[in-house]
Amino acid sequence: MGLTHPRVASAVALLALLPLTLAGCGLGGDDDTQAPATQAQRAPAEEAAAKSRERVQAYLDAMAAKDVDAGRSQLCVPMQKPFDAAATGPNGDFADHFTVPQATITDVRSSPRGQVVSTAVTVAVGSRKATRPLLFTVTRSGADWCISAEAQGGNTPEPATTP
């Protein structure tokens, strides 16, 4: 049984060519095939966010472990002298009278001053616990990244975007 009607034959031929036509337009193609300029612009932003998260997480881990040297090593050089003066003081991040049972990074975003990393840090003194937001600014210093500022507060996480 063959195709004898010309309209049916034309319709079959068009349907057979449709996938080739769509592939040429980019529909149905691989989403990873972006222009090199787009990939090059995205890579530094992703690296900045990853390095910032890494630095702040290392600092939070040092706080929890009361490892002052490890905490200092995450800071930019201008912050190290004030850190040394205050870190183990009564209100310092590494004070002996409190523990840090939990510290979480809640948001990372770009700002004009560098990457801004929001955290929620739980501090315990005896049986009392309090969670406080801390905001870290992380900047590039030469070939490396370091924490250049710490302040009370934080950003709320940005809503997730759908593709």
Disulfide bonds with the S-S distance in Angstrom:
Cys76-Cys146 1.86
